[in-house]
Amino acid sequence: MLRFVALGITLLAVAWAVWPTPPHAPPLRLSDGRFPNILLLTIDTLRADHLGYVESGPNDLTPSLDALTNAGTAFLAASTPAPTTRAATAALLTGAYRGGHGVRGNGWSLGKRSPVLAELLGAAGYRTAAFFGNGILAAEYGFGRGFELYDSFAKFRGRGFSKDEVGVDRARDWLANAPPEPWFLWVHLMDPHGPYDSAPPEAREKVAREDPRPETVLEMSKKNTGLGVIPKYQKIQRTNRASVYRWRYRGEVHHSDAQAGRLLTTLEELGLAGDTLIVLTADHGEGLGDHDYFFQHGWFPFEGSVAIPLAFRLPGRVGAGVKLESPVSLVDVTPTVLGGLGLPIPDSMDGRDLSGALSASRSIPMREGPVFTASTLLSGMSAVRLGRWKLVHTPPPPAQIRPEDPWKSDYATEESFRLYDIDADPGEAADLSAEHPAEQARLRALLAVWESEQNLHIGVDRTPPADVDPRLQDMLRSLGYVD
């Protein structure tokens, strides 16, 4: 009898070893199947190449964010669908390109045509709160949908309009009294956005002044846009050297990193870090002289303005120290969070669920796909990236650009398609269309379909709405988006 029992136990052991394992919890749930808390940390105007996890990035500018990304999975080729805040944030929250969410630029509000992440998480039982430092994201413009608490720490007048330390203080207070239910907290830091005078001087002095780019002396523009000039809203008295502005930008980034570090430390101190999914990203980058574009964003879909950080961390669930090279987009964030939690992904979303590639236990290779971006300003430029290749389309110039305008350049005088090998040429200096006509044709076909779907044709969406309220106009002017 005992021999039969022993044989039975042996057979059960063998069967357990070869039998398919039971279904795992969705990759972004906790190991016991519970929903994690979620912290969405976005930093306005943060270029990807200013973080240390990027191979070409600095190693001492963002220690807090580098520690976060190194403890999770980071994407090395993430881009924004739009290099301005409202259109980019709408894409982040809805998982859709502009044709889906309807926000064509900073003059448009986010309507109710697409569900947003906070609404979907709230319906699943999450408590929701947000603290934001950019006034154009105010609830009256549609970005507060789904949040029980939606609190601004922006100041709308004068320099120093945003103090990230204030926003982090408010977020820390909220965390100290966080509800017992799983929560979704969005914190949008603002300091890297111009003018570059938000960080206190003592914080800026911690940043090296050595500039990796050649010194350039620029004219001060009387407008907030232009090539080869310092835009009016960025003006700092007694200097027109580009290196000083880049140093000040680095100081703003370093200061925001310190504030992010305070927030992350609070999670640790409160014992919340182990059960919190952290998503780090930005709305867009910033021109620091790339393509003669200084201290602005919105016009060009080049890497300086559209390459952004993107990283996920959830201890024990998301792979640690992983760096993924496939191009991804800000529109992928919301589908990834929903899919990773095992929640339905609405058909309105254009983005991909990347959660399978994040799993620490059974990472699934990512499926390569194209990612798209488009200017929200007058240029109407757009771009598509697939793997190492990127195609930039400059449409025929609109009638609104006059010969004497500062935007009259080779990017704005005639239609063109430029092909770049981003792996070999991250600065997008060499057009390889003639050497690789098949790649150009393939990407051109993809981009043409997307432009049609997004209604990017000439004359359709190059003019902002006429009913923009005066307060918003003042904010847009202070941020450099209008003259």
C-alpha positions in Angstrom: 0.0 0.0 0.0 2.8 2.4 0.9 4.4 1.7 -2.4 1.3 2.8 -4.3 1.1 5.9 -2.2 4.8 6.7 -2.9 4.2 6.0 -6.6 1.2 8.3 -6.6 3.1 11.1 -5.0 5.9 10.6 -7.5 3.5 10.8 -10.4 1.9 13.9 -9.0 5.3 15.5 -8.7 6.1 14.7 -12.3 2.8 15.9 -13.5 3.2 19.2 -11.6 6.6 19.7 -13.2 5.4 19.2 -16.7 1.8 20.5 -16.4 1.3 24.1 -17.7 1.5 26.6 -14.9 -1.7 28.3 -13.8 -2.3 31.7 -15.5 -0.1 34.4 -14.1 -1.5 37.6 -12.7 -1.5 40.4 -15.3 2.0 41.7 -15.5 1.3 45.1 -13.8 -0.7 43.7 -10.9 0.9 42.7 -7.7 2.0 39.1 -7.2 -1.1 38.3 -5.2 -3.4 39.7 -8.0 -4.2 43.0 -6.3 -4.1 46.3 -8.2 -1.0 48.3 -7.4 -1.0 52.0 -6.6 0.0 54.1 -9.6 2.2 57.2 -9.7 2.3 58.9 -13.1 5.2 61.3 -13.0 5.5 63.7 -16.0 8.1 66.4 -16.3 7.3 69.2 -18.8 9.9 69.9 -21.6 12.3 67.2 -20.5 14.6 65.9 -23.2 15.5 62.3 -23.1 19.2 62.9 -23.6 19.4 64.8 -20.3 18.9 61.6 -18.3 21.7 59.3 -17.4 20.0 56.0 -18.5 20.4 57.2 -22.1 23.9 56.1 -23.3 24.8 59.6 -24.5 23.2 61.3 -21.5 25.0 62.9 -18.5 25.8 60.8 -15.5 25.2 63.3 -12.7 22.3 65.6 -13.8 19.4 63.5 -12.8 20.4 61.1 -10.0 16.9 60.5 -8.7 15.4 59.7 -12.0 18.4 57.6 -13.0 17.9 55.5 -9.9 14.2 55.1 -10.7 14.8 54.1 -14.3 17.7 51.7 -13.4 15.3 49.9 -11.0 12.8 49.4 -13.7 12.4 49.0 -17.5 13.3 52.0 -19.6 12.6 52.7 -23.3 15.5 54.2 -25.2 13.5 55.4 -28.2 10.3 56.9 -26.9 8.7 59.9 -28.6 5.8 62.2 -28.2 3.1 62.5 -30.8 3.2 66.3 -30.5 5.9 68.7 -29.2 3.4 70.9 -27.3 1.8 70.2 -23.9 -1.9 70.0 -24.5 -1.8 67.7 -27.6 0.9 65.5 -26.0 -0.9 65.2 -22.7 -4.2 64.5 -24.4 -2.4 61.6 -26.3 -0.9 60.4 -23.0 -4.2 60.3 -21.1 -6.4 59.0 -24.0 -3.9 56.6 -25.7 -5.0 58.2 -29.0 -3.4 60.4 -31.7 -4.9 63.8 -32.4 -7.5 62.5 -34.7 -8.9 60.6 -31.8 -8.7 63.1 -28.9 -9.2 66.2 -31.1 -6.6 68.4 -29.4 -4.6 70.0 -32.3 -2.5 72.4 -30.2 -2.5 74.5 -27.0 -5.5 76.4 -28.1 -7.8 73.4 -28.1 -9.5 71.8 -25.1 -9.8 68.1 -24.4 -13.4 67.1 -25.2 -15.2 63.9 -24.2 -14.9 62.0 -27.4 -12.3 59.6 -25.9 -12.2 58.1 -22.4 -9.2 59.1 -20.3 -7.0 57.1 -18.0 -8.3 58.6 -14.7 -11.9 57.8 -15.7 -11.1 54.2 -16.6 -9.1 53.6 -13.4 -11.8 55.2 -11.3 -14.4 52.9 -12.8 -12.1 50.0 -11.7 -12.1 51.2 -8.1 -9.1 53.5 -8.0 -9.1 56.8 -6.0 -7.6 59.5 -8.2 -5.7 62.8 -7.6 -3.5 65.1 -9.6 -1.1 68.0 -9.0 0.0 69.9 -12.0 2.3 72.9 -12.6 1.3 73.9 -16.1 -1.8 76.2 -16.1 -2.9 75.3 -19.6 -3.8 71.8 -18.2 -6.5 73.3 -16.0 -9.7 71.4 -15.4 -11.7 74.0 -17.4 -9.8 72.8 -20.5 -10.9 69.2 -20.0 -7.8 67.6 -18.4 -9.2 67.1 -15.0 -11.7 64.5 -16.1 -11.8 61.5 -13.8 -9.9 63.1 -10.9 -11.4 63.4 -7.5 -8.8 66.0 -6.7 -7.2 68.1 -9.4 -4.9 70.8 -7.9 -2.8 73.3 -9.7 0.5 74.7 -8.3 1.0 76.9 -11.4 1.4 80.7 -11.1 0.2 82.5 -14.1 2.0 85.8 -13.8 5.6 86.7 -14.3 8.8 84.7 -14.0 9.0 81.8 -11.7 5.4 80.9 -12.5 5.9 77.3 -11.5 7.6 76.0 -8.4 8.0 72.2 -8.5 8.8 72.1 -4.8 5.3 73.4 -4.0 3.7 70.7 -6.1 5.7 68.0 -4.5 4.9 69.3 -1.1 1.2 69.0 -1.9 1.6 65.5 -3.4 3.5 64.4 -0.3 0.8 65.7 2.0 -1.8 63.8 -0.1 0.3 60.6 0.1 0.6 60.9 3.8 -3.2 60.6 4.0 -3.6 58.3 1.0 -6.9 56.2 0.9 -6.8 52.5 1.6 -8.1 51.7 -1.9 -5.6 51.6 -4.7 -4.9 55.1 -5.9 -3.8 56.8 -9.1 -1.7 59.9 -8.5 -0.5 62.1 -11.4 2.2 64.7 -10.7 3.2 67.0 -13.5 6.4 69.0 -12.8 7.1 72.1 -14.7 10.5 73.8 -14.1 12.4 72.7 -17.3 9.9 74.7 -19.4 11.1 78.2 -20.2 11.8 80.8 -19.1 14.7 79.1 -17.4 14.4 80.9 -14.1 12.3 78.6 -11.9 15.1 76.8 -10.2 16.7 78.7 -7.3 20.2 80.0 -8.0 21.8 77.6 -5.5 20.4 74.7 -7.4 21.6 75.9 -10.7 25.1 76.4 -9.4 25.3 72.6 -8.8 25.3 72.0 -12.5 28.5 72.1 -14.6 28.8 75.1 -16.9 30.8 73.2 -19.5 28.7 73.1 -22.7 29.1 70.2 -25.1 28.0 72.4 -28.0 30.0 75.2 -29.7 29.4 78.6 -28.3 26.8 80.7 -30.3 25.9 84.3 -29.8 22.3 84.9 -30.8 20.0 87.9 -31.4 17.1 88.5 -29.1 13.9 88.2 -31.1 10.9 90.4 -30.7 8.8 87.3 -31.2 8.3 84.1 -29.4 9.2 82.0 -32.5 12.1 82.0 -35.0 15.2 80.2 -36.2 18.6 81.2 -35.0 17.3 83.6 -32.3 16.5 83.7 -28.6 12.7 83.9 -28.4 11.3 86.9 -26.5 9.8 84.9 -23.6 13.2 83.3 -22.8 15.1 86.6 -22.6 17.6 86.8 -19.8 19.1 90.2 -19.2 22.8 90.9 -20.1 23.4 87.7 -22.0 22.7 86.3 -25.5 25.1 83.4 -25.4 23.5 80.1 -26.1 25.7 78.2 -23.6 24.2 80.2 -20.7 20.7 79.3 -21.7 21.6 75.6 -22.0 23.3 75.7 -18.6 20.2 77.2 -17.1 18.0 74.6 -18.8 20.3 71.9 -17.2 19.8 73.6 -13.9 16.0 73.5 -14.2 16.2 69.7 -15.1 18.5 69.1 -12.1 16.1 71.0 -9.8 13.1 69.0 -11.0 15.1 65.8 -10.5 15.6 66.8 -6.9 11.9 67.4 -6.4 11.1 64.1 -8.0 13.6 62.5 -5.6 11.7 64.0 -2.6 8.5 62.5 -3.9 10.1 59.0 -4.4 11.6 59.2 -1.0 8.2 59.8 0.5 6.9 56.6 -1.1 9.7 54.7 0.6 9.2 56.4 4.0 5.5 55.6 3.9 6.1 52.0 2.9 4.3 52.5 -0.4 7.1 52.0 -2.9 6.8 48.2 -3.1 3.1 48.3 -4.1 3.3 51.3 -6.4 3.7 51.2 -10.2 5.7 54.3 -11.2 5.5 55.6 -14.8 8.0 58.3 -15.7 7.7 60.3 -18.8 7.5 63.8 -20.3 5.2 65.7 -22.6 7.9 66.8 -25.1 11.5 67.9 -25.3 13.1 71.2 -26.1 15.2 72.7 -28.9 18.6 73.6 -27.6 20.1 74.6 -31.0 19.2 71.5 -33.0 18.5 72.5 -36.6 19.0 76.2 -35.6 16.1 76.0 -33.2 16.8 77.5 -29.8 14.9 77.2 -26.5 11.6 76.5 -28.1 9.4 73.5 -29.0 6.3 72.9 -31.1 7.5 73.6 -34.6 9.8 70.7 -35.5 9.3 66.9 -35.2 13.1 66.4 -34.8 14.5 64.4 -31.9 15.4 67.3 -29.7 11.8 68.2 -29.4 10.1 64.8 -29.5 12.4 62.3 -27.9 11.2 61.8 -24.3 12.0 59.6 -21.3 9.7 56.6 -20.6 10.2 54.1 -17.8 8.1 51.8 -15.6 9.0 50.5 -12.2 7.1 48.0 -10.0 9.3 45.9 -7.7 9.2 42.2 -8.4 6.8 42.6 -11.4 8.6 44.9 -13.9 12.0 43.9 -15.0 14.8 45.8 -13.3 17.7 47.3 -15.2 16.1 46.6 -18.6 16.5 48.9 -21.5 14.4 48.4 -24.6 15.4 49.8 -28.0 12.2 49.5 -30.1 10.6 52.9 -30.8 7.5 53.5 -28.7 5.1 56.5 -28.3 3.4 58.4 -25.5 0.1 57.0 -26.9 1.3 53.6 -25.7 1.3 54.5 -22.0 -2.4 54.3 -21.2 -3.0 51.0 -23.1 0.0 49.6 -21.4 -1.3 50.5 -17.9 -4.8 49.1 -18.7 -3.6 46.0 -20.4 -1.0 45.4 -17.7 -3.7 45.5 -15.0 -6.0 43.2 -17.0 -8.5 45.9 -17.7 -10.2 46.4 -21.1 -8.5 48.7 -23.6 -11.1 50.8 -25.4 -11.3 50.7 -29.2 -10.7 54.4 -29.3 -7.0 53.9 -28.4 -4.3 53.9 -31.1 -1.5 53.0 -28.7 -0.1 49.5 -28.1 -0.1 47.5 -24.9 3.6 47.1 -24.1 3.0 45.4 -20.7 4.2 42.0 -21.9 7.6 43.4 -22.5 7.7 44.8 -18.9 7.2 41.5 -17.0 10.1 40.5 -14.8 9.1 36.8 -15.0 8.1 36.2 -18.6 9.0 39.2 -20.8 7.4 39.0 -24.3 9.3 40.4 -27.2 7.9 43.7 -28.5 6.2 43.8 -31.9 7.8 46.5 -34.0 5.5 49.1 -35.2 5.6 52.7 -36.6 5.3 55.7 -34.3 4.1 59.1 -35.5 4.5 62.7 -34.5 3.3 66.0 -35.9 3.9 69.7 -35.2 1.1 71.7 -33.6 2.3 75.0 -34.9 2.2 76.6 -38.4 4.8 74.4 -40.0 2.5 71.4 -40.3 5.5 69.1 -40.3 5.1 65.4 -39.4 7.3 62.3 -39.0 7.2 58.6 -38.7 9.7 56.3 -37.2 10.1 52.5 -37.8 13.1 50.9 -36.2 16.2 52.9 -36.9 14.6 54.8 -39.8 12.7 58.1 -39.5 11.1 60.1 -42.2 10.3 63.8 -41.7 7.7 65.5 -44.0 7.7 69.2 -44.5 4.5 70.1 -46.4 4.2 73.0 -48.8 4.4 76.3 -46.9 1.0 77.8 -45.9 0.1 81.1 -47.2 0.5 82.6 -43.7 4.3 82.4 -43.9 5.6 85.5 -45.6 9.0 85.9 -47.2 10.2 88.2 -44.3 9.0 85.9 -41.6 11.7 84.4 -39.4 10.5 80.9 -40.3 11.6 81.3 -44.0 14.2 78.6 -44.3 14.8 75.4 -46.2 12.4 73.7 -43.8 9.5 76.0 -44.7 9.9 77.1 -48.3 9.0 73.9 -50.2 7.7 70.4 -49.6 10.3 67.8 -48.8 10.7 64.3 -47.3 13.9 63.6 -45.4 15.1 60.2 -44.3 17.3 59.7 -41.3 19.1 56.8 -39.7 18.5 57.7 -36.1 20.9 55.0 -34.7 23.8 56.3 -36.7 22.7 59.9 -36.9 20.7 60.9 -33.8 21.1 64.6 -34.7 19.3 64.1 -38.0 22.0 65.8 -40.0 22.2 63.6 -43.1 19.2 63.0 -45.4 19.6 59.5 -46.8 16.7 59.4 -49.1 18.8 59.1 -52.2 20.8 56.2 -50.7 17.8 54.3 -49.4 14.9 55.0 -51.8 13.0 51.8 -50.7 13.0 52.8 -47.0 11.9 56.3 -47.9 9.0 54.9 -50.1 8.0 52.5 -47.3 7.8 55.2 -44.6 6.3 57.7 -47.0 3.4 55.3 -47.6 2.9 54.8 -43.8 3.0 58.5 -43.1 0.6 59.3 -45.9 -2.0 57.0 -44.5 -1.6 58.4 -41.0 -1.7 62.0 -42.1 -5.0 61.3 -43.9 -6.4 59.6 -40.8 -5.4 62.5 -38.6 -6.7 65.1 -40.9 -3.3 66.8 -41.3 -3.9 68.2 -44.8 -3.0 71.7 -45.7 -5.4 74.4 -44.6 -7.3 72.0 -42.3 -5.8 72.5 -38.8 -3.1 75.2 -39.0 -5.2 78.0 -37.5 -6.0 78.0 -33.8 -9.5 78.5 -32.6 -10.7 82.1 -32.7 -12.5 81.9 -29.3 -9.4 81.4 -27.1 -10.1 83.3 -23.8 -7.8 86.2 -22.8 -6.4 84.4 -19.8 -5.3 81.4 -21.8 -3.8 83.8 -24.4 -1.7 85.4 -21.6 -0.5 82.0 -20.4 0.3 80.9 -24.0 2.3 84.1 -24.5 4.2 83.6 -21.2 5.1 80.1 -22.3 6.2 81.2 -25.8 3.5 79.7 -27.9 2.0 82.9 -29.3 3.4 86.4 -29.7 
